[in-house]
Amino acid sequence: MNKKLEAGFRERVEHIVRQIPRGRVMTYGQIAALAGSAYAARIVGGIAHFGNPDLPWQRVVNKKGGLANGYPGGRAGHKAALEAEGIPVDENETVDVGELLWWPDR
C-alpha cells in the first residue's frame, strides 16, 4: 500500500472503529472492506496494534470471533476488555460473531 493511500485508509479504518457500539464487534476483514480495501485485514490489524490507543479496538475480532494475541495483555487482556463491556467470550477465546457482528448504516 503506498503512503498516500495508507494515510487515507488509516483514517477510514479509525473512523469505522470509532463508531462500533458498546456490546458489539466487527472483524478486521469487514473493516478493511468498508474502508475500501477488502484484502487488507492484516493492515487493519497493524493499525489496531500501532494506532490510536483511545479507540475501542477491543471490539475488533477475527472473522471467526477470535481474540488478538497482540492486544495489550494478549488474549487475556482482550477477553477482559470485552467482558467489561458485557460481551461474552467462550472457553475457546471467541465471541459469537453471528450474534454480535455490527454493520454501520450505509
Residue, then its C-alpha position, 0 to 999 in steps of 0.5 A: m500500500n503506498k503512503k498516500l493511500e495508507a494515510g487515507f485508509r488509516e483514517r477510514v479504518e479509525h473512523i469505522v472503529r470509532q463508531i462500533p457500539r458498546g456490546r458489539v464487534m466487527t472483524y478486521g476483514q469487514i473493516a478493511a472492506l468498508a474502508g475500501s480495501a477488502y484484502a487488507a485485514r492484516i493492515v487493519g490489524g497493524i493499525a489496531h496494534f500501532g494506532n490510536p490507543d483511545l479507540p475501542w479496538q477491543r471490539v475488533v475480532n477475527k472473522k471467526g470471533g477470535l481474540a488478538n494475541g497482540y492486544p495489550g495483555g494478549r488474549a487475556g487482556h482482550k477477553a477482559a476488555l470485552e467482558a467489561e463491556g458485557i460481551p461474552v467470550d467462550e472457553n475457546e477465546t471467541v465471541d459469537v460473531g453471528e450474534l454480535l457482528w455490527w454493520p454501520d448504516r450505509 
